[in-house]
């Protein structure tokens, strides 16, 4: 597996963990955890798309 693919897999796993933690926050009725989880999803997903765009521009993907 290429280095880039491992990095994309790691970012995807982080995103999924953040999405799951939103469910935990709802179950625990914690607004703080929910807000942090939503911010984590946005950051991880944005990072993944940004990295993919950079790799596509350099024709490595």
N, C-alpha and C positions, 0 to 999 in steps of 0.2 A: 504494500500500500504506500502511495506517495505521501510525502510530508504534508502536502496541501490537503489531501483527503483526510488524513488523521486530524488535522486542525479543524476542518469542516465538521467532522464527526464530533469532536469535542464541543464545538460551539452549538451543534444541534442538541447534544445531551444536556448542556447547560440550559438551553432554552426550554427543553422538556421538563427539567427539574423545576425551573421557575414557574412554568405553567401548572405543574402539579402542586407547587406550594401555594398557588392562588386558591386551589380547592381546600387545602389545609387551613388557610387563613379564613376562608368562609366558614368552615366547620368550627374553628376556634373563635370566630367572631372578632378577629383582630384586624383592625384597619391598618395598623402599621405594617404588619406582615404582608397584607394585600398590596399596599402601595409599593413596598420594596420589591415584591415579586413582579408586579407590573413593570416597574422600572427595569428590573433585571431582564425581563422578556424583551423589552424595547431595545435595551443596550445590546444584548446578545444577538438578536435578530439583525439589528442595524449593523453590527460589527461583521456578521456573516455576509450580508449583502454588499457592504463596502469592500470587504476582502475579495469577494467574487468579482466585483467590478474591476478592481485593480488587476487581478490575475487575468481577466478577459482582455483588458487593454494591453497587457504585455504579451498576449497570446500564449500564455502558459496553461490555460485551462482548455 
